[in-house]
Amino acid sequence: MTPHSADAGAIGGRRWHRDILRGLKFHFITHLHKITSNRNQAKEMKRKDGAIT
């Protein structure tokens, strides 16, 4: 195995790791957005219930 191929493997691994991190960050952001939107929906529901009673 030549040093060049080893470097290429390291670079490929790093790129793969970066893609995973980006995917995790995207998943985390969408998950947070979902949580906040659900919380806002719950507030809206309470507000509507308050208006009904």
URPE-V216981 format. One record per residue. PHI is phi as a letter, one per 40 degrees, with the letter a starting at -180 (* if undefined). OMEGA is omega in whole degrees, -180 to 180 (* if undefined). Layout:
phi	omega
PHI	OMEGA
PHI	OMEGA
This chain:
phi	omega
*	-178
c	178
d	-177
c	-179
c	178
c	179
c	-180
c	179
c	180
c	180
c	179
c	179
c	-179
c	-179
c	179
c	180
c	-179
c	179
c	179
c	180
c	-180
c	179
c	179
c	-179
c	180
c	-180
c	-179
c	-179
c	-180
c	179
c	178
c	-180
c	180
c	-179
c	-178
c	-180
c	178
c	-180
c	179
c	178
c	179
c	178
c	180
c	180
c	179
c	-179
c	180
c	179
c	179
c	-179
c	-178
c	-175
c	*
